[in-house]
């Protein structure tokens, strides 16, 4: 199985860490990110392209933006995509077992307490002005491994996934 990968500027560094990991493990992947860091790129086109490829190839995908949220919202607009920004191995395993998650999303930027305070006060212009910490591949590789190695349980959960698939067709 090939992994479909994509990131905007907020997740580019984490994506590069994952590329090194996939190469070291001989895991085949396709990268739909810009060929080099582009601070002006936008996540929706990347999410749509990765989502379409995941559905077409019945593959798994990984998407990364600054928060992990915007790119997951965009990816979920593609019929057949079940994407979520998850932060724990437990969440990833449950999402695979019960929801047949096919795109795992990550936040490439981590925000400290000062950022939360600035957000609550409205004292920020953009995410990068909040001085985020960049996440590393080391932090997310356990989640990636859980995503790649956990099967969909099916059974009673298939009925729920089918509800979603049928709604998408209406």
N, C-alpha and C positions, 0 to 999 in steps of 0.2 A: 504494500500500500504506500502511496505517495502522500506526503503531507503538503498541504497548500498553505503558504505562509504569506503574510502581508503586514506592513506597518507603515504608519505615517511618521513624521519627524519626531513626535513625542515618544515613539516606541522603537525608533530605528536602532539605537544602541543595544537594546535588549534583543531585538531581532537578530542583530549581528552575532550576539552571544549564542543564540539558538542555532544559527547557521553553523557555527563552529562545532557545537554539540552534535548536530545531525551528521555533519561530515565525519566527526570522530567515531560515531556509532554506525556509520554506513547506512543511515536512514535516508531514503530518497525523499527529496522535497522539491517543490517549485516555489520560487520567491517572486511575488507580484508587487513587491515594494519598488520604490524608485531605485535606480542603480547606485545612487549616492545620496547622502543626506540632503534633503530639500526642505528648508525651514518654512517654505510657503505651500507645501503640499496639503491636501485635504483628505481626510479619512474616508468619506463616503464612496468615491470611485474605487478605492482599494478594497473596501469591504464588499462592494457589489461584485467586483471581479473575483475575489476569493470565494465569496458565497456561491456564485454561479459555477465556478470550477469544482467546488466541493460537491455540489448537487450533481453536476454532470458526470463526475468520476466516482460518485458514491465514496468520497474520500473523507478525511478529517482535515480540519484547518486550524490555524492559529493566527489570530489577529491581535495587533498591539497598537494602542494610541496612548496619549498622555494619561487618561483616566481609565481606559478600557471600556468605558460606558458608551460613548458616542459611536465607536466602531462596532460595538455589539448591536446597538439600536439599528444602525444602517444595515448590517449583515442580516438581521432578522427580517428585513423587507424583501429579501430574496426567498421565493417560494421553496420550501424544503429545508431551509436553514434553521437550526436550533443552536443559537449562540448565546453564551453567557460569560460575563466577567467574574471569574471565581478566584478565591484567595486561599483556599485550603485544599489539601489532598482529599479530605472527607467530602467536601462539596463537589469536587471533580468526580470522585467515584460514584457518588449518588446521582449526579447529573448524567453520567454514562449509563449506569444501571437502570435508572428509572425514566430518563427523558431522552435517551439516545442523543445526547449532546454531540453535535458534529463540528462545531467550531468553539474552541476555547479562546477566550479573550483575556488579555492582560493589560494592566496599567504599566506603562513604561516609567512613570514618574510617581514617586512616593512623597507625600506631603507630611510635614511635621506639625506639631501643635501650634506653632506661630502662624502657619498657613490657615488653620481652622479659625483662629481668632481673627485674622484679616478677612476671611470670607464672611464671617458672622457680622463684622463691622462694615462690610462693603468696601474695604480698603485694598482693592487690587485692580489691575488693568487686564492682566491675562494670567494664565496658569504659570508661565515661566517667571513672572514677576514675584511669585511666591517662593522662589528659591527651592525647587524640589530636589530630592535625591533621586538619582537614576537607579532603577532596579537592575539587578544583574541576573544573568542566566543561572548562576548558582542558586538563587532564591526560587526560581520557577521550575527548574528541571524535575524535582519530585512531582510537581503537578502535571508536567508534560508527560512523564512516564506513566502516571496514573491514567491520564487521558488516553494514551496510546495502548495501554495494556488492559483496560477494563472493558469488557463486552457489554452490550445492551442486554438486559435481563429478559426483555420481552414479556410474555405472559400477560398478567393484568395491566402492565405498563404499556403494552402495545396498543391496547384499546384507547388509552389517553393520547398517545402519540398520533393514532389514527384520527381522533377527534380534531386535532390540530391540522393534520394533513387535509382532511375533508373540508375544514373551514377555509383553508388557503385556496381550495379549488372553487369555492362558491363566489 
